[in-house]
Amino acid sequence: MKNLLGFVAFVLIAQGAGGLAHKLTGWFDKWAVVDHLAFLDGYEVYVCVLLITLGLAVGAASDAAGRHE
């Protein structure tokens, strides 16, 4: 369970960071999923920050699950 939560945390943080990098620099145009979802137009930065926050929370839950096993 800890490995799965760690992987999910990594993916969330990577997608959030990639989306922010795309918005700020213009690079990573094919990599970030947030930029390809049309219903998020205008809210990409907020969603990327939310993804990073969720990734950190899932990572903390992963550490907590590892300590209780």
mmCIF file as gemmi writes it, N, C-alpha and C atoms, coordinates in Angstrom:
data_model
loop_
_atom_site.group_PDB
_atom_site.id
_atom_site.type_symbol
_atom_site.label_atom_id
_atom_site.label_alt_id
_atom_site.label_comp_id
_atom_site.label_asym_id
_atom_site.label_entity_id
_atom_site.label_seq_id
_atom_site.pdbx_PDB_ins_code
_atom_site.Cartn_x
_atom_site.Cartn_y
_atom_site.Cartn_z
_atom_site.occupancy
_atom_site.B_iso_or_equiv
_atom_site.pdbx_formal_charge
_atom_site.auth_seq_id
_atom_site.auth_asym_id
_atom_site.pdbx_PDB_model_num
ATOM 1 N N . MET Axp A 1 ? 0.819 -1.186 0 1 0 ? 1 A 1
ATOM 2 C CA . MET Axp A 1 ? 0 0 0 1 0 ? 1 A 1
ATOM 3 C C . MET Axp A 1 ? 0.869 1.259 0 1 0 ? 1 A 1
ATOM 4 N N . LYS Axp A 2 ? 1.974 1.204 0.749 1 0 ? 2 A 1
ATOM 5 C CA . LYS Axp A 2 ? 2.851 2.364 0.822 1 0 ? 2 A 1
ATOM 6 C C . LYS Axp A 2 ? 3.454 2.675 -0.539 1 0 ? 2 A 1
ATOM 7 N N . ASN Axp A 3 ? 3.823 1.637 -1.303 1 0 ? 3 A 1
ATOM 8 C CA . ASN Axp A 3 ? 4.406 1.856 -2.62 1 0 ? 3 A 1
ATOM 9 C C . ASN Axp A 3 ? 3.402 2.471 -3.586 1 0 ? 3 A 1
ATOM 10 N N . LEU Axp A 4 ? 2.156 2.026 -3.532 1 0 ? 4 A 1
ATOM 11 C CA . LEU Axp A 4 ? 1.123 2.574 -4.402 1 0 ? 4 A 1
ATOM 12 C C . LEU Axp A 4 ? 0.859 4.04 -4.073 1 0 ? 4 A 1
ATOM 13 N N . LEU Axp A 5 ? 0.731 4.363 -2.791 1 0 ? 5 A 1
ATOM 14 C CA . LEU Axp A 5 ? 0.506 5.753 -2.388 1 0 ? 5 A 1
ATOM 15 C C . LEU Axp A 5 ? 1.702 6.639 -2.75 1 0 ? 5 A 1
ATOM 16 N N . GLY Axp A 6 ? 2.896 6.113 -2.622 1 0 ? 6 A 1
ATOM 17 C CA . GLY Axp A 6 ? 4.083 6.866 -3.017 1 0 ? 6 A 1
ATOM 18 C C . GLY Axp A 6 ? 4.103 7.155 -4.504 1 0 ? 6 A 1
ATOM 19 N N . PHE Axp A 7 ? 3.691 6.172 -5.311 1 0 ? 7 A 1
ATOM 20 C CA . PHE Axp A 7 ? 3.637 6.376 -6.757 1 0 ? 7 A 1
ATOM 21 C C . PHE Axp A 7 ? 2.574 7.407 -7.126 1 0 ? 7 A 1
ATOM 22 N N . VAL Axp A 8 ? 1.401 7.313 -6.501 1 0 ? 8 A 1
ATOM 23 C CA . VAL Axp A 8 ? 0.331 8.283 -6.768 1 0 ? 8 A 1
ATOM 24 C C . VAL Axp A 8 ? 0.778 9.684 -6.368 1 0 ? 8 A 1
ATOM 25 N N . ALA Axp A 9 ? 1.461 9.803 -5.239 1 0 ? 9 A 1
ATOM 26 C CA . ALA Axp A 9 ? 1.971 11.102 -4.803 1 0 ? 9 A 1
ATOM 27 C C . ALA Axp A 9 ? 2.963 11.659 -5.815 1 0 ? 9 A 1
ATOM 28 N N . PHE Axp A 10 ? 3.852 10.808 -6.322 1 0 ? 10 A 1
ATOM 29 C CA . PHE Axp A 10 ? 4.817 11.245 -7.327 1 0 ? 10 A 1
ATOM 30 C C . PHE Axp A 10 ? 4.129 11.735 -8.587 1 0 ? 10 A 1
ATOM 31 N N . VAL Axp A 11 ? 3.135 11.003 -9.066 1 0 ? 11 A 1
ATOM 32 C CA . VAL Axp A 11 ? 2.432 11.391 -10.291 1 0 ? 11 A 1
ATOM 33 C C . VAL Axp A 11 ? 1.703 12.719 -10.098 1 0 ? 11 A 1
ATOM 34 N N . LEU Axp A 12 ? 1.034 12.887 -8.967 1 0 ? 12 A 1
ATOM 35 C CA . LEU Axp A 12 ? 0.317 14.137 -8.705 1 0 ? 12 A 1
ATOM 36 C C . LEU Axp A 12 ? 1.277 15.322 -8.649 1 0 ? 12 A 1
ATOM 37 N N . ILE Axp A 13 ? 2.381 15.167 -7.941 1 0 ? 13 A 1
ATOM 38 C CA . ILE Axp A 13 ? 3.344 16.261 -7.833 1 0 ? 13 A 1
ATOM 39 C C . ILE Axp A 13 ? 3.99 16.544 -9.188 1 0 ? 13 A 1
ATOM 40 N N . ALA Axp A 14 ? 4.323 15.509 -9.936 1 0 ? 14 A 1
ATOM 41 C CA . ALA Axp A 14 ? 4.953 15.7 -11.242 1 0 ? 14 A 1
ATOM 42 C C . ALA Axp A 14 ? 4.012 16.392 -12.221 1 0 ? 14 A 1
ATOM 43 N N . GLN Axp A 15 ? 2.738 16.013 -12.228 1 0 ? 15 A 1
ATOM 44 C CA . GLN Axp A 15 ? 1.782 16.657 -13.122 1 0 ? 15 A 1
ATOM 45 C C . GLN Axp A 15 ? 1.546 18.115 -12.724 1 0 ? 15 A 1
ATOM 46 N N . GLY Axp A 16 ? 1.466 18.374 -11.436 1 0 ? 16 A 1
ATOM 47 C CA . GLY Axp A 16 ? 1.294 19.753 -10.982 1 0 ? 16 A 1
ATOM 48 C C . GLY Axp A 16 ? 2.496 20.621 -11.32 1 0 ? 16 A 1
ATOM 49 N N . ALA Axp A 17 ? 3.688 20.102 -11.066 1 0 ? 17 A 1
ATOM 50 C CA . ALA Axp A 17 ? 4.907 20.858 -11.365 1 0 ? 17 A 1
ATOM 51 C C . ALA Axp A 17 ? 5.083 21.043 -12.872 1 0 ? 17 A 1
ATOM 52 N N . GLY Axp A 18 ? 4.764 20.017 -13.643 1 0 ? 18 A 1
ATOM 53 C CA . GLY Axp A 18 ? 4.861 20.139 -15.096 1 0 ? 18 A 1
ATOM 54 C C . GLY Axp A 18 ? 3.87 21.148 -15.652 1 0 ? 18 A 1
ATOM 55 N N . GLY Axp A 19 ? 2.678 21.164 -15.097 1 0 ? 19 A 1
ATOM 56 C CA . GLY Axp A 19 ? 1.681 22.142 -15.536 1 0 ? 19 A 1
ATOM 57 C C . GLY Axp A 19 ? 2.096 23.562 -15.198 1 0 ? 19 A 1
ATOM 58 N N . LEU Axp A 20 ? 2.65 23.75 -14.001 1 0 ? 20 A 1
ATOM 59 C CA . LEU Axp A 20 ? 3.139 25.088 -13.638 1 0 ? 20 A 1
ATOM 60 C C . LEU Axp A 20 ? 4.318 25.501 -14.51 1 0 ? 20 A 1
ATOM 61 N N . ALA Axp A 21 ? 5.212 24.569 -14.785 1 0 ? 21 A 1
ATOM 62 C CA . ALA Axp A 21 ? 6.348 24.876 -15.653 1 0 ? 21 A 1
ATOM 63 C C . ALA Axp A 21 ? 5.873 25.255 -17.048 1 0 ? 21 A 1
ATOM 64 N N . HIS Axp A 22 ? 4.837 24.58 -17.539 1 0 ? 22 A 1
ATOM 65 C CA . HIS Axp A 22 ? 4.302 24.916 -18.86 1 0 ? 22 A 1
ATOM 66 C C . HIS Axp A 22 ? 3.679 26.307 -18.861 1 0 ? 22 A 1
ATOM 67 N N . LYS Axp A 23 ? 2.937 26.63 -17.813 1 0 ? 23 A 1
ATOM 68 C CA . LYS Axp A 23 ? 2.296 27.943 -17.755 1 0 ? 23 A 1
ATOM 69 C C . LYS Axp A 23 ? 3.314 29.072 -17.603 1 0 ? 23 A 1
ATOM 70 N N . LEU Axp A 24 ? 4.39 28.838 -16.86 1 0 ? 24 A 1
ATOM 71 C CA . LEU Axp A 24 ? 5.356 29.888 -16.606 1 0 ? 24 A 1
ATOM 72 C C . LEU Axp A 24 ? 6.404 30.036 -17.702 1 0 ? 24 A 1
ATOM 73 N N . THR Axp A 25 ? 6.792 28.912 -18.334 1 0 ? 25 A 1
ATOM 74 C CA . THR Axp A 25 ? 7.873 28.969 -19.318 1 0 ? 25 A 1
ATOM 75 C C . THR Axp A 25 ? 7.439 28.634 -20.732 1 0 ? 25 A 1
ATOM 76 N N . GLY Axp A 26 ? 6.339 27.913 -20.887 1 0 ? 26 A 1
ATOM 77 C CA . GLY Axp A 26 ? 5.91 27.493 -22.216 1 0 ? 26 A 1
ATOM 78 C C . GLY Axp A 26 ? 6.459 26.135 -22.621 1 0 ? 26 A 1
ATOM 79 N N . TRP Axp A 27 ? 7.352 25.578 -21.83 1 0 ? 27 A 1
ATOM 80 C CA . TRP Axp A 27 ? 7.886 24.246 -22.119 1 0 ? 27 A 1
ATOM 81 C C . TRP Axp A 27 ? 6.927 23.191 -21.61 1 0 ? 27 A 1
ATOM 82 N N . PHE Axp A 28 ? 7.215 21.947 -21.832 1 0 ? 28 A 1
ATOM 83 C CA . PHE Axp A 28 ? 6.415 20.803 -21.38 1 0 ? 28 A 1
ATOM 84 C C . PHE Axp A 28 ? 4.995 20.846 -21.949 1 0 ? 28 A 1
ATOM 85 N N . ASP Axp A 29 ? 4.848 21.288 -23.187 1 0 ? 29 A 1
ATOM 86 C CA . ASP Axp A 29 ? 3.509 21.446 -23.754 1 0 ? 29 A 1
ATOM 87 C C . ASP Axp A 29 ? 2.797 20.126 -24.007 1 0 ? 29 A 1
ATOM 88 N N . LYS Axp A 30 ? 3.496 19.064 -24.218 1 0 ? 30 A 1
ATOM 89 C CA . LYS Axp A 30 ? 2.854 17.765 -24.458 1 0 ? 30 A 1
ATOM 90 C C . LYS Axp A 30 ? 2.809 16.899 -23.206 1 0 ? 30 A 1
ATOM 91 N N . TRP Axp A 31 ? 3.458 17.318 -22.133 1 0 ? 31 A 1
ATOM 92 C CA . TRP Axp A 31 ? 3.647 16.454 -20.975 1 0 ? 31 A 1
ATOM 93 C C . TRP Axp A 31 ? 2.574 16.625 -19.914 1 0 ? 31 A 1
ATOM 94 N N . ALA Axp A 32 ? 2.149 17.84 -19.657 1 0 ? 32 A 1
ATOM 95 C CA . ALA Axp A 32 ? 1.202 18.097 -18.573 1 0 ? 32 A 1
ATOM 96 C C . ALA Axp A 32 ? -0.227 17.804 -19.023 1 0 ? 32 A 1
ATOM 97 N N . VAL Axp A 33 ? -0.915 16.98 -18.275 1 0 ? 33 A 1
ATOM 98 C CA . VAL Axp A 33 ? -2.287 16.574 -18.616 1 0 ? 33 A 1
ATOM 99 C C . VAL Axp A 33 ? -3.266 17.726 -18.426 1 0 ? 33 A 1
ATOM 100 N N . VAL Axp A 34 ? -3.01 18.579 -17.455 1 0 ? 34 A 1
ATOM 101 C CA . VAL Axp A 34 ? -3.938 19.67 -17.133 1 0 ? 34 A 1
ATOM 102 C C . VAL Axp A 34 ? -4.146 20.586 -18.339 1 0 ? 34 A 1
ATOM 103 N N . ASP Axp A 35 ? -3.121 20.8 -19.127 1 0 ? 35 A 1
ATOM 104 C CA . ASP Axp A 35 ? -3.233 21.703 -20.27 1 0 ? 35 A 1
ATOM 105 C C . ASP Axp A 35 ? -4.031 21.111 -21.421 1 0 ? 35 A 1
ATOM 106 N N . HIS Axp A 36 ? -4.275 19.827 -21.399 1 0 ? 36 A 1
ATOM 107 C CA . HIS Axp A 36 ? -5.025 19.182 -22.471 1 0 ? 36 A 1
ATOM 108 C C . HIS Axp A 36 ? -6.513 19.052 -22.168 1 0 ? 36 A 1
ATOM 109 N N . LEU Axp A 37 ? -6.933 19.403 -20.969 1 0 ? 37 A 1
ATOM 110 C CA . LEU Axp A 37 ? -8.343 19.302 -20.592 1 0 ? 37 A 1
ATOM 111 C C . LEU Axp A 37 ? -9.014 20.648 -20.83 1 0 ? 37 A 1
ATOM 112 N N . ALA Axp A 38 ? -9.927 20.675 -21.785 1 0 ? 38 A 1
ATOM 113 C CA . ALA Axp A 38 ? -10.532 21.937 -22.224 1 0 ? 38 A 1
ATOM 114 C C . ALA Axp A 38 ? -11.393 22.587 -21.152 1 0 ? 38 A 1
ATOM 115 N N . PHE Axp A 39 ? -12.031 21.806 -20.297 1 0 ? 39 A 1
ATOM 116 C CA . PHE Axp A 39 ? -12.915 22.399 -19.299 1 0 ? 39 A 1
ATOM 117 C C . PHE Axp A 39 ? -12.157 23.111 -18.183 1 0 ? 39 A 1
ATOM 118 N N . LEU Axp A 40 ? -10.824 22.997 -18.165 1 0 ? 40 A 1
ATOM 119 C CA . LEU Axp A 40 ? -10.012 23.679 -17.159 1 0 ? 40 A 1
ATOM 120 C C . LEU Axp A 40 ? -9.389 24.968 -17.688 1 0 ? 40 A 1
ATOM 121 N N . ASP Axp A 41 ? -9.793 25.42 -18.867 1 0 ? 41 A 1
ATOM 122 C CA . ASP Axp A 41 ? -9.221 26.634 -19.446 1 0 ? 41 A 1
ATOM 123 C C . ASP Axp A 41 ? -9.422 27.816 -18.503 1 0 ? 41 A 1
ATOM 124 N N . GLY Axp A 42 ? -8.335 28.481 -18.192 1 0 ? 42 A 1
ATOM 125 C CA . GLY Axp A 42 ? -8.366 29.617 -17.298 1 0 ? 42 A 1
ATOM 126 C C . GLY Axp A 42 ? -8.107 29.26 -15.845 1 0 ? 42 A 1
ATOM 127 N N . TYR Axp A 43 ? -8.152 27.982 -15.516 1 0 ? 43 A 1
ATOM 128 C CA . TYR Axp A 43 ? -7.949 27.535 -14.135 1 0 ? 43 A 1
ATOM 129 C C . TYR Axp A 43 ? -6.738 26.618 -13.995 1 0 ? 43 A 1
ATOM 130 N N . GLU Axp A 44 ? -5.883 26.588 -14.992 1 0 ? 44 A 1
ATOM 131 C CA . GLU Axp A 44 ? -4.775 25.642 -14.986 1 0 ? 44 A 1
ATOM 132 C C . GLU Axp A 44 ? -3.826 25.84 -13.81 1 0 ? 44 A 1
ATOM 133 N N . VAL Axp A 45 ? -3.509 27.077 -13.489 1 0 ? 45 A 1
ATOM 134 C CA . VAL Axp A 45 ? -2.559 27.338 -12.395 1 0 ? 45 A 1
ATOM 135 C C . VAL Axp A 45 ? -3.145 26.862 -11.072 1 0 ? 45 A 1
ATOM 136 N N . TYR Axp A 46 ? -4.43 27.148 -10.848 1 0 ? 46 A 1
ATOM 137 C CA . TYR Axp A 46 ? -5.068 26.715 -9.604 1 0 ? 46 A 1
ATOM 138 C C . TYR Axp A 46 ? -5.107 25.189 -9.497 1 0 ? 46 A 1
ATOM 139 N N . VAL Axp A 47 ? -5.399 24.528 -10.601 1 0 ? 47 A 1
ATOM 140 C CA . VAL Axp A 47 ? -5.456 23.068 -10.598 1 0 ? 47 A 1
ATOM 141 C C . VAL Axp A 47 ? -4.068 22.481 -10.375 1 0 ? 47 A 1
ATOM 142 N N . CYS Axp A 48 ? -3.04 23.088 -10.941 1 0 ? 48 A 1
ATOM 143 C CA . CYS Axp A 48 ? -1.672 22.595 -10.745 1 0 ? 48 A 1
ATOM 144 C C . CYS Axp A 48 ? -1.237 22.739 -9.291 1 0 ? 48 A 1
ATOM 145 N N . VAL Axp A 49 ? -1.575 23.853 -8.671 1 0 ? 49 A 1
ATOM 146 C CA . VAL Axp A 49 ? -1.26 24.034 -7.252 1 0 ? 49 A 1
ATOM 147 C C . VAL Axp A 49 ? -2.028 23.015 -6.424 1 0 ? 49 A 1
ATOM 148 N N . LEU Axp A 50 ? -3.288 22.767 -6.785 1 0 ? 50 A 1
ATOM 149 C CA . LEU Axp A 50 ? -4.094 21.761 -6.088 1 0 ? 50 A 1
ATOM 150 C C . LEU Axp A 50 ? -3.482 20.368 -6.242 1 0 ? 50 A 1
ATOM 151 N N . LEU Axp A 51 ? -2.993 20.03 -7.438 1 0 ? 51 A 1
ATOM 152 C CA . LEU Axp A 51 ? -2.363 18.733 -7.653 1 0 ? 51 A 1
ATOM 153 C C . LEU Axp A 51 ? -1.111 18.573 -6.795 1 0 ? 51 A 1
ATOM 154 N N . ILE Axp A 52 ? -0.315 19.613 -6.705 1 0 ? 52 A 1
ATOM 155 C CA . ILE Axp A 52 ? 0.888 19.545 -5.871 1 0 ? 52 A 1
ATOM 156 C C . ILE Axp A 52 ? 0.501 19.365 -4.407 1 0 ? 52 A 1
ATOM 157 N N . THR Axp A 53 ? -0.513 20.101 -3.952 1 0 ? 53 A 1
ATOM 158 C CA . THR Axp A 53 ? -0.97 19.987 -2.569 1 0 ? 53 A 1
ATOM 159 C C . THR Axp A 53 ? -1.506 18.591 -2.28 1 0 ? 53 A 1
ATOM 160 N N . LEU Axp A 54 ? -2.307 18.056 -3.2 1 0 ? 54 A 1
ATOM 161 C CA . LEU Axp A 54 ? -2.823 16.696 -3.021 1 0 ? 54 A 1
ATOM 162 C C . LEU Axp A 54 ? -1.698 15.674 -3.03 1 0 ? 54 A 1
ATOM 163 N N . GLY Axp A 55 ? -0.699 15.875 -3.882 1 0 ? 55 A 1
ATOM 164 C CA . GLY Axp A 55 ? 0.447 14.975 -3.91 1 0 ? 55 A 1
ATOM 165 C C . GLY Axp A 55 ? 1.208 14.966 -2.607 1 0 ? 55 A 1
ATOM 166 N N . LEU Axp A 56 ? 1.378 16.145 -2.009 1 0 ? 56 A 1
ATOM 167 C CA . LEU Axp A 56 ? 2.046 16.211 -0.709 1 0 ? 56 A 1
ATOM 168 C C . LEU Axp A 56 ? 1.213 15.531 0.372 1 0 ? 56 A 1
ATOM 169 N N . ALA Axp A 57 ? -0.104 15.693 0.311 1 0 ? 57 A 1
ATOM 170 C CA . ALA Axp A 57 ? -0.972 15.048 1.302 1 0 ? 57 A 1
ATOM 171 C C . ALA Axp A 57 ? -0.944 13.529 1.15 1 0 ? 57 A 1
ATOM 172 N N . VAL Axp A 58 ? -0.976 13.047 -0.085 1 0 ? 58 A 1
ATOM 173 C CA . VAL Axp A 58 ? -0.918 11.598 -0.308 1 0 ? 58 A 1
ATOM 174 C C . VAL Axp A 58 ? 0.448 11.055 0.105 1 0 ? 58 A 1
ATOM 175 N N . GLY Axp A 59 ? 1.503 11.828 -0.125 1 0 ? 59 A 1
ATOM 176 C CA . GLY Axp A 59 ? 2.828 11.413 0.32 1 0 ? 59 A 1
ATOM 177 C C . GLY Axp A 59 ? 2.917 11.312 1.83 1 0 ? 59 A 1
ATOM 178 N N . ALA Axp A 60 ? 2.295 12.254 2.521 1 0 ? 60 A 1
ATOM 179 C CA . ALA Axp A 60 ? 2.268 12.188 3.991 1 0 ? 60 A 1
ATOM 180 C C . ALA Axp A 60 ? 1.461 10.985 4.454 1 0 ? 60 A 1
ATOM 181 N N . ALA Axp A 61 ? 0.359 10.68 3.771 1 0 ? 61 A 1
ATOM 182 C CA . ALA Axp A 61 ? -0.435 9.5 4.12 1 0 ? 61 A 1
ATOM 183 C C . ALA Axp A 61 ? 0.364 8.228 3.851 1 0 ? 61 A 1
ATOM 184 N N . SER Axp A 62 ? 1.17 8.248 2.809 1 0 ? 62 A 1
ATOM 185 C CA . SER Axp A 62 ? 2.019 7.094 2.502 1 0 ? 62 A 1
ATOM 186 C C . SER Axp A 62 ? 3.033 6.851 3.617 1 0 ? 62 A 1
ATOM 187 N N . ASP Axp A 63 ? 3.627 7.912 4.109 1 0 ? 63 A 1
ATOM 188 C CA . ASP Axp A 63 ? 4.574 7.765 5.222 1 0 ? 63 A 1
ATOM 189 C C . ASP Axp A 63 ? 3.874 7.266 6.477 1 0 ? 63 A 1
ATOM 190 N N . ALA Axp A 64 ? 2.677 7.78 6.734 1 0 ? 64 A 1
ATOM 191 C CA . ALA Axp A 64 ? 1.935 7.355 7.917 1 0 ? 64 A 1
ATOM 192 C C . ALA Axp A 64 ? 1.525 5.888 7.794 1 0 ? 64 A 1
ATOM 193 N N . ALA Axp A 65 ? 1.147 5.46 6.613 1 0 ? 65 A 1
ATOM 194 C CA . ALA Axp A 65 ? 0.762 4.055 6.416 1 0 ? 65 A 1
ATOM 195 C C . ALA Axp A 65 ? 1.974 3.148 6.573 1 0 ? 65 A 1
ATOM 196 N N . GLY Axp A 66 ? 3.145 3.617 6.184 1 0 ? 66 A 1
ATOM 197 C CA . GLY Axp A 66 ? 4.356 2.817 6.335 1 0 ? 66 A 1
ATOM 198 C C . GLY Axp A 66 ? 4.779 2.642 7.768 1 0 ? 66 A 1
ATOM 199 N N . ARG Axp A 67 ? 4.499 3.608 8.616 1 0 ? 67 A 1
ATOM 200 C CA . ARG Axp A 67 ? 4.886 3.521 10.022 1 0 ? 67 A 1
ATOM 201 C C . ARG Axp A 67 ? 3.96 2.593 10.815 1 0 ? 67 A 1
ATOM 202 N N . HIS Axp A 68 ? 2.72 2.422 10.379 1 0 ? 68 A 1
ATOM 203 C CA . HIS Axp A 68 ? 1.76 1.609 11.121 1 0 ? 68 A 1
ATOM 204 C C . HIS Axp A 68 ? 1.783 0.138 10.729 1 0 ? 68 A 1
ATOM 205 N N . GLU Axp A 69 ? 2.516 -0.192 9.68 1 0 ? 69 A 1
ATOM 206 C CA . GLU Axp A 69 ? 2.549 -1.592 9.239 1 0 ? 69 A 1
ATOM 207 C C . GLU Axp A 69 ? 3.572 -2.383 10.004 1 0 ? 69 A 1
